[in-house]
C-alpha cells in the first residue's frame, strides 16, 4: 500500500498503518527529516509498526545520505544504521555499496533494471568495513543473541546478521537504512528485498481485540495462522464507491472467509452475505475464492462504517481497535453555482463524509451556509474538484461568514411591562432586574449589529403578574423584549 505523505491526507496514512504489519519510511535525501516525517513517525509508533528507512532522491543537488542518517538518529530517535552506501554524488549517483555483503551494485541501464555486482572501489573499502562494524554494533545493542556473539568476539555469519536484523526490526529496536532514487529506479530492488527479508509476516505480529463477555471487556489474542480453526474476524478500514456499488476494504485478522459466507457487523448486528471477494491491484480487481488471516481484500454490498468489526459468529461480541481520526483543522463554505445541481451536491457530500472520516459537513443555520471541514485547503479543494468531475456539479469554495456576538460593557437596569389583553386569555407580565457581564468588562466596544448576545448574567430583582393572564410565555416574551430594549 502506497500512501501520500502530505499532511492533508493524514487519514490515508492512519488507516493504512492500522492494518499493515510493516512500513517503509521514505525520506528526502535533500530535506531529510521534515515536519510531516515527525507526524508519520508518531503514527507508526501509535500502531507499533516496524519499519525500514529509504533515503530517496540521491540524484538531486545537495542530496546527502549521511546528513539524513544523523537526522533519523537525532530527530526521530531511531537506532539506525546504513545497510548501503552511495556511489557517486548527486547527478553522478550510479550505484550502491552493500554494507552487509561488502559488494558494489551498479545500475547500468537508464531505468535501473540492469544491476551489475562488482567489487567495492579501492578508495571506498575502508569506509565500507567501518560501516559494517558500525552496523554490527548497532544491531548487537538491539539483539541479545548477536550481542552475546559480539561480547564473545565471535565473527557472525551473514545468516546470523540477517536473522538478528530481522528480530530487531520486528521488535522495533533497529531501523535499517536503504537509499536510492525512485525516479530512476536505482536502489528500489534491494529495498524490496529488504521488505521480504526484514519486515514481519502476519504470523510474526501479535494482534489483539476486545471481547465483551458478561458485561465486562477483556483483551484477547487473535489467532493469525492461516486456518479456519477459529471464527473469522475482519476489520473494515476503508470505504470507496465504485462502478459496482460500495467497495469495502477489509483486513482479515483471524480465521478464513469464503465467497458466499455470511458475516455479522458487531456494531449494528446486521448480517450480510459476501457474494464476491476481490484482491485490489491499484484500480484493478482480481477475484479470489477465499481470504485468510493476514490478507487484505475487498468486497461489495456491505453497509458499514470505517472501523467496523465483522465476524462469522453472531454470538462473538468482539471488536478490533478502531482508527485514530484527527479533528479537522480547516473549514470552508461551499455552494453550488446552479440550483439544479442541489441533488448531486447532497449526494456527493454524503458519499465523501462516509468514505473519509476526516471530511465533515454541516449546515450553519445562522449564516445559511453549508460548511465543509477537513485537514487542509488542498484536501477540500480536491473534493470540490471531484464533485465537478464525478457528479458534474460546479461548486464554489469560500471563507465561512463570521458569527458575531454582542455583550455588555457595563450593567444595565431594566423594567419591562408586557401586556396583551384583548378579551379571553391574554398575556400579562412585568420583569425588573439588572443585566451585567459575567466576564471582565470589555475595554473597547464595537458597533451593535443585532447579533446573538453572549457572556451575560441576568439578575431578576422584582416583577408583577396577573392572576388570569400571566403565563410562562408572557414572562418569556417580557424577558426577550426587556433585553432588546
Long-range contacts (C-beta under 8 A, 24 or more apart in sequence): 1-296, 5-36, 5-40, 6-36, 6-378, 7-35, 7-36, 7-39, 7-375, 7-376, 8-374, 8-375, 8-376, 8-377, 8-378, 8-379, 9-375, 9-379, 10-39, 10-43, 10-326, 10-358, 10-375, 11-323, 11-325, 11-326, 11-356, 11-357, 11-358, 11-375, 13-40, 13-43, 14-43, 14-323, 14-324, 14-325, 14-326, 15-237, 15-238, 15-306, 15-323, 17-43, 17-44, 17-46, 17-47, 17-49, 18-47, 18-235, 18-237, 18-321, 18-323, 18-324, 19-235, 19-237, 19-251, 19-296, 20-49, 21-49, 21-50, 21-199, 21-200, 21-201, 21-202, 21-204, 21-205, 21-294, 22-49, 22-50, 22-51, 22-52, 22-169, 22-195, 22-199, 22-200, 23-49, 23-50, 23-51, 23-199, 24-51, 24-52, 24-53, 24-54, 24-191, 24-195, 25-51, 25-52, 25-53, 25-54, 25-175, 26-53, 26-54, 26-56, 27-53, 27-54, 27-55, 27-56, 27-68, 27-71, 27-72, 28-55, 28-56, 28-57, 28-68, 29-55, 29-56, 29-57, 29-58, 29-60, 29-63, 29-64, 29-65, 29-68, 29-179, 30-57, 30-60, 30-61, 30-62, 30-63, 30-64, 32-64, 32-67, 32-68, 32-71, 33-68, 33-71, 33-72, 33-75, 33-76, 37-75, 37-76, 38-75, 38-76, 41-76, 43-324, 46-324, 48-172, 49-172, 50-169, 50-170, 50-171, 50-172, 50-199, 50-200, 51-169, 51-172, 51-175, 51-199, 52-169, 52-175, 52-176, 52-177, 52-178, 52-191, 52-194, 52-195, 52-198, 52-199, 53-78, 53-80, 53-175, 53-176, 53-177, 53-178, 54-177, 54-178, 54-179, 54-180, 54-187, 54-191, 55-177, 55-178, 55-179, 55-180, 56-179, 56-180, 56-181, 56-182, 57-181, 57-182, 57-183, 58-86, 58-90, 58-93, 58-179, 58-180, 58-181, 58-186, 58-187, 59-90, 59-91, 59-93, 59-181, 59-183, 59-184, 59-186, 60-90, 60-181, 61-90, 61-91, 62-90, 63-89, 63-90, 63-93, 65-179, 69-177, 72-175, 72-177, 78-175, 79-138, 79-141, 79-142, 79-173, 79-174, 79-175, 80-138, 80-174, 80-175, 80-176, 80-177, 81-131, 81-134, 81-135, 81-138, 81-139, 81-174, 81-176, 81-177, 82-131, 82-134, 82-135, 82-177, 82-179, 83-135, 83-176, 83-177, 83-178, 83-190, 83-194, 84-177, 84-178, 84-179, 84-187, 84-190, 85-124, 85-127, 85-128, 85-131, 86-179, 87-121, 87-124, 93-181, 93-186, 94-186, 95-186, 96-179, 96-180, 96-186, 96-187, 96-190, 97-124, 97-128, 98-190, 99-128, 99-131, 99-132, 99-135, 100-132, 100-135, 100-158, 100-161, 100-162, 101-158, 102-128, 102-129, 102-132, 105-190, 107-184, 107-185, 107-186, 107-187, 110-184, 111-184, 111-185, 112-184, 112-185, 112-186, 112-187, 112-188, 112-189, 113-185, 115-189, 135-161, 136-161, 138-174, 139-164, 139-165, 139-168, 139-174, 140-164, 142-168, 142-171, 142-173, 142-174, 143-167, 143-168, 143-173, 143-174, 162-197, 162-198, 165-197, 165-198, 166-197, 166-198, 169-198, 169-199, 169-200, 170-199, 170-200, 170-204, 170-205, 201-294, 202-293, 202-294, 203-294, 207-253, 207-254, 207-320, 208-321, 209-233, 209-253, 209-309, 209-318, 209-319, 209-320, 209-321, 210-318, 210-319, 210-320, 210-321, 211-316, 211-317, 211-318, 212-317, 212-318, 212-319, 213-317, 220-318, 222-253, 222-254, 222-293, 223-254, 223-255, 223-293, 224-253, 224-254, 224-293, 224-294, 225-293, 226-256, 226-292, 226-293, 226-294, 227-255, 227-256, 227-292, 227-293, 228-255, 228-256, 229-255, 230-254, 230-255, 231-255, 231-311, 231-312, 231-313, 231-316, 232-256, 232-257, 232-261, 232-263, 232-310, 232-311, 232-312, 233-309, 233-310, 233-311, 233-316, 233-318, 233-320, 234-263, 234-309, 234-310, 234-311, 235-307, 235-308, 235-309, 235-310, 235-320, 236-302, 236-304, 236-305, 236-306, 236-307, 236-308, 236-309, 236-310, 237-306, 237-307, 237-323, 238-306, 238-355, 239-304, 239-305, 239-306, 239-354, 239-355, 240-355, 241-351, 241-355, 242-300, 244-300, 245-300, 245-301, 246-300, 246-301, 246-302, 246-303, 247-298, 247-299, 247-300, 248-298, 248-299, 248-300, 248-302, 248-304, 249-280, 249-296, 249-297, 249-298, 250-291, 250-296, 250-297, 250-298, 250-299, 250-310, 251-295, 251-296, 252-291, 252-292, 252-293, 252-294, 252-295, 252-296, 252-297, 253-293, 253-320, 254-293, 255-292, 255-293, 255-312, 256-290, 256-291, 256-292, 256-293, 257-290, 257-291, 257-312, 258-289, 258-290, 259-288, 259-289, 259-290, 261-312, 262-312, 263-302, 263-310, 263-311, 263-312, 264-310, 264-311, 264-312, 264-313, 264-314, 265-304, 265-308, 265-309, 265-310, 266-308, 266-309, 266-310, 266-311, 266-316, 266-317, 266-318, 266-319, 267-304, 267-305, 267-308, 267-309, 267-319, 268-304, 268-308, 269-314, 270-303, 271-314, 272-301, 272-302, 272-303, 272-310, 274-299, 274-302, 275-299, 275-300, 275-301, 276-300, 305-354, 306-357, 307-357, 323-357, 325-357, 325-358, 326-358, 326-375, 328-358, 328-359, 328-360, 328-373, 328-374, 328-375, 329-374, 329-375, 329-376, 330-373, 330-374, 330-375, 330-376, 330-377, 330-379, 330-380, 331-371, 331-372, 331-373, 331-400, 332-371, 332-372, 332-373, 332-377, 332-380, 332-397, 332-398, 332-399, 332-400, 333-367, 333-369, 333-370, 333-371, 333-372, 333-397, 333-398, 333-399, 333-400, 333-401, 334-370, 334-371, 334-372, 334-380, 334-384, 334-395, 334-396, 334-397, 334-398, 335-369, 335-370, 335-395, 335-396, 335-398, 336-393, 336-394, 336-395, 336-396, 337-394, 337-395, 337-396, 338-394, 341-391, 341-392, 341-393, 341-394, 341-395, 344-387, 344-391, 344-392, 344-393, 345-387, 345-391, 345-393, 345-395, 347-391, 348-383, 348-386, 348-387, 348-390, 348-391, 348-393, 352-383, 352-386, 359-383, 364-400, 364-401, 364-403, 366-403, 366-452, 367-400, 367-401, 367-403, 369-400, 369-401, 371-400, 403-451, 403-452, 404-449, 404-451, 405-451, 405-452, 405-453, 405-454, 405-455, 406-448, 406-449, 406-451, 406-452, 406-453, 406-454, 407-437, 407-439, 407-442, 407-453, 407-454, 407-455, 407-456, 408-435, 408-436, 408-437, 408-442, 408-455, 408-456, 409-437, 409-441, 409-442, 409-445, 410-436, 410-437, 410-441, 411-435, 411-436, 411-437, 412-436, 414-482, 414-483, 414-485, 415-482, 416-478, 416-479, 416-481, 416-482, 416-485, 417-464, 417-478, 418-474, 418-477, 418-478, 418-481, 420-474, 421-469, 425-468, 425-469, 426-466, 426-468, 426-469, 427-469, 427-470, 427-471, 427-473, 427-474, 427-477, 428-465, 428-466, 428-468, 428-469, 428-470, 428-474, 429-463, 429-464, 429-465, 429-466, 429-470, 429-471, 429-474, 429-475, 429-477, 429-478, 430-463, 430-464, 430-465, 430-478, 431-460, 431-463, 431-475, 431-478, 431-479, 431-482, 432-460, 432-461, 432-462, 432-463, 433-458, 433-459, 433-460, 433-461, 433-462, 433-482, 434-458, 434-459, 434-461, 435-459, 435-483, 453-483
